């Protein structure tokens, strides 16, 4: 009876991961740049009112970053 190595047995059953294509990598790079720009803009807009800086920062940053992340995920799924 021939023996099958465990490496070969698991190798056949695993799904193949192909990585991201070039367009998906560009989406990730641009999303990171947009998030950094949103962070910078939110800090700049909130620093004028020192007493409410944290609140103003969160009110401006959170919606922008959520929109960017959701948009990037949609684009990544579309570009598969």
Rosetta silent file (secondary structure, phi, psi, omega in degrees, C-alpha in Angstrom):
SEQUENCE: XXXXXXXXXXXXXXXXXXXXXXXXXXXXXXXXXXXXXXXXXXXXXXXXXXXXXXXXXXXXXXXXXXXXXXXXXXXXXXXX
SCORE:     score description
SCORE:     0.000 S_00000001
   1 L     0.000  124.812 -177.346    0.000    0.000    0.000 S_00000001
   2 L   -72.980  143.225  178.567    1.595    3.321   -1.044 S_00000001
   3 L   -93.762  137.863  177.132    2.126    5.915    1.637 S_00000001
   4 L  -108.099  126.880  179.913    0.964    9.486    1.080 S_00000001
   5 L   -70.507  150.929 -179.366    2.906   12.153    2.876 S_00000001
   6 H   -66.099  -31.504  178.445    0.900   14.570    5.019 S_00000001
   7 H   -61.470  -44.352 -178.404    2.389   17.523    3.123 S_00000001
   8 H   -69.261  -36.266 -179.823    1.011   16.246   -0.143 S_00000001
   9 H   -65.256  -43.382 -179.594   -2.357   15.423    1.379 S_00000001
  10 H   -76.033  -28.887 -178.682   -2.830   18.958    2.796 S_00000001
  11 H   -62.418  -36.921 -177.826   -1.394   20.593   -0.285 S_00000001
  12 H   -74.163  -28.860 -174.633   -4.245   19.328   -2.459 S_00000001
  13 H   -90.095  -18.276 -176.530   -7.002   20.484   -0.100 S_00000001
  14 L   -75.711  139.418  174.516   -5.824   24.020    0.635 S_00000001
  15 L   -69.296  146.340 -177.379   -7.338   26.864   -1.370 S_00000001
  16 L   -85.770  127.367  178.206   -4.792   28.637   -3.486 S_00000001
  17 L   -97.741  120.850 -175.544   -3.987   32.206   -2.451 S_00000001
  18 L  -101.937   -7.723  179.119   -3.016   34.303   -5.411 S_00000001
  19 L    82.540 -172.628 -178.279   -2.451   37.675   -3.730 S_00000001
  20 L   -96.859  147.006  174.719   -3.549   41.079   -4.925 S_00000001
  21 L   -84.332  178.101 -174.145   -3.283   42.324   -8.460 S_00000001
  22 H   -62.273  -41.921 -179.024   -1.753   45.691   -9.351 S_00000001
  23 H   -64.609  -38.517  177.897   -5.042   47.617   -9.301 S_00000001
  24 H   -65.401  -38.826  177.445   -5.899   46.286   -5.842 S_00000001
  25 H   -63.443  -38.915  176.976   -2.488   47.360   -4.565 S_00000001
  26 H   -63.826  -39.522  178.043   -3.112   50.854   -5.922 S_00000001
  27 H   -60.661  -44.099  179.812   -6.463   50.988   -4.094 S_00000001
  28 H   -64.048  -42.724  179.905   -4.722   50.081   -0.815 S_00000001
  29 H   -63.046  -47.569 -179.550   -1.996   52.706   -1.359 S_00000001
  30 H   -65.894  -36.152  177.219   -4.510   55.436   -2.191 S_00000001
  31 H   -62.988  -41.908  178.113   -6.714   54.467    0.772 S_00000001
  32 H   -63.981  -41.939  178.098   -3.723   54.806    3.097 S_00000001
  33 H   -63.704  -42.771  178.769   -2.842   58.207    1.633 S_00000001
  34 H   -63.474  -39.888  179.392   -6.454   59.368    1.992 S_00000001
  35 H   -64.944  -40.551  176.471   -6.582   58.210    5.615 S_00000001
  36 H   -64.646  -39.675  177.767   -3.384   60.138    6.400 S_00000001
  37 H   -66.004  -39.259  177.734   -4.818   63.231    4.680 S_00000001
  38 H   -65.180  -39.731  177.986   -8.061   62.861    6.648 S_00000001
  39 H   -62.690  -46.568  179.466   -6.102   62.556    9.882 S_00000001
  40 H   -62.751  -44.564  179.697   -4.090   65.671    9.098 S_00000001
  41 H   -63.507  -42.186 -179.378   -7.188   67.637    8.091 S_00000001
  42 H   -65.293  -40.713  177.699   -9.088   66.589   11.207 S_00000001
  43 H   -64.770  -43.305 -179.910   -6.237   67.601   13.494 S_00000001
  44 H   -62.874  -44.586 -178.209   -5.907   70.943   11.722 S_00000001
  45 H   -69.331  -29.578 -175.869   -9.636   71.670   11.906 S_00000001
  46 H   -90.280  -13.542 -174.968   -9.928   70.673   15.547 S_00000001
  47 L   -76.569  -11.923 -179.419   -6.887   72.488   16.949 S_00000001
  48 L   -70.717  -31.488 -179.844   -8.534   75.923   16.807 S_00000001
  49 L  -112.447   92.489 -173.329  -10.863   75.152   19.730 S_00000001
  50 H   -64.579  -31.501 -178.258   -8.622   73.661   22.426 S_00000001
  51 H   -70.026  -33.306 -178.484  -11.428   72.980   24.896 S_00000001
  52 H  -113.347   27.225 -174.132  -13.393   70.831   22.440 S_00000001
  53 H   -61.434  -46.063 -177.493  -10.469   69.512   20.439 S_00000001
  54 H   -63.348  -44.659 -179.719  -11.106   65.808   21.087 S_00000001
  55 H   -64.154  -46.688  179.948  -14.802   66.053   20.272 S_00000001
  56 H   -62.692  -38.547  178.547  -14.206   68.106   17.117 S_00000001
  57 H   -62.314  -49.268 -177.742  -11.488   65.692   16.004 S_00000001
  58 H   -65.633  -38.119 -179.735  -13.701   62.635   16.432 S_00000001
  59 H   -65.763  -33.520 -179.408  -16.701   64.285   14.795 S_00000001
  60 H   -89.187  -34.747 -173.132  -14.662   65.142   11.708 S_00000001
  61 H   -80.186  -46.712 -172.896  -12.343   62.116   11.493 S_00000001
  62 H   -58.142  -50.104  179.503  -14.601   59.123   12.172 S_00000001
  63 H   -61.701  -39.487 -179.627  -17.134   59.687    9.343 S_00000001
  64 H   -65.060  -44.202 -176.597  -14.373   60.385    6.808 S_00000001
  65 H   -70.947  -34.369  176.528  -12.325   57.324    7.722 S_00000001
  66 H   -64.357  -44.047  178.440  -15.369   55.033    7.737 S_00000001
  67 H   -61.439  -41.738  179.577  -16.319   56.241    4.266 S_00000001
  68 H   -65.495  -44.597 -178.540  -12.765   55.683    3.010 S_00000001
  69 H   -66.477  -43.210  179.647  -12.494   52.166    4.449 S_00000001
  70 H   -64.698  -42.699  178.688  -15.903   51.086    3.138 S_00000001
  71 H   -63.040  -42.109  179.615  -15.134   52.519   -0.310 S_00000001
  72 H   -64.492  -41.168  178.860  -11.753   50.796   -0.414 S_00000001
  73 H   -64.395  -41.212  178.028  -13.279   47.446    0.558 S_00000001
  74 H   -62.656  -44.944  179.453  -15.944   47.756   -2.134 S_00000001
  75 H   -64.646  -40.094  179.682  -13.318   48.589   -4.758 S_00000001
  76 H   -62.915  -41.693  179.383  -11.080   45.717   -3.641 S_00000001
  77 H   -67.888  -36.049  179.804  -13.924   43.229   -3.952 S_00000001
  78 H   -69.373  -30.933 -176.393  -14.906   44.600   -7.356 S_00000001
  79 L   -89.742    9.197  179.049  -11.338   44.327   -8.678 S_00000001
  80 L   -63.062    0.000    0.000  -10.897   40.619   -7.803 S_00000001
